[in-house]
Amino acid sequence: MNATVFEASAAVAEDALLALCTDLGAELPQAVRLQRLVDLLRAQFGCGAVALLRLEDERLRPVAVNGLVSDALGRRFAVAQH
């Protein structure tokens, strides 16, 4: 039974990787591509929330989120404080 669970998990991971690669090759706006990435990561890992952060002038700025309040996109986080 463990082999069956592993095979099912591997198939799901393979599908997720294929979806990610397809998005990378598609002509999508960056915001859409990044949002799809965090959506995929949250679904794949089954976590409560995912945020993709960009470093800008010693601050982290969320560029895509899933599972967080929408105003999180407007926040900045000082690297020195984390």
Residue pairs with C-beta under 8 A, 6 or more apart in sequence:
12 44
13 44
16 40
16 43
16 44
19 36
19 40
20 37
20 40
23 33
23 36
23 37
24 33
26 33
28 36
31 63
31 64
34 52
34 63
34 64
35 64
35 66
37 52
37 64
38 50
38 51
38 52
38 64
38 65
38 66
39 66
41 47
41 50
41 66
42 49
42 50
42 66
42 67
47 67
48 67
49 65
49 66
49 67
49 68
50 65
50 66
50 67
51 62
51 64
51 65
51 66
51 68
51 72
52 62
52 63
52 64
52 65
53 60
53 61
53 62
53 63
53 77
54 60
54 61
54 62
54 63
55 61
55 79
56 76
58 78
58 79
58 80
59 76
59 77
59 78
59 79
60 76
60 77
60 79
60 82
61 75
61 76
61 77
62 68
62 72
62 73
62 75
63 73
65 72
65 73
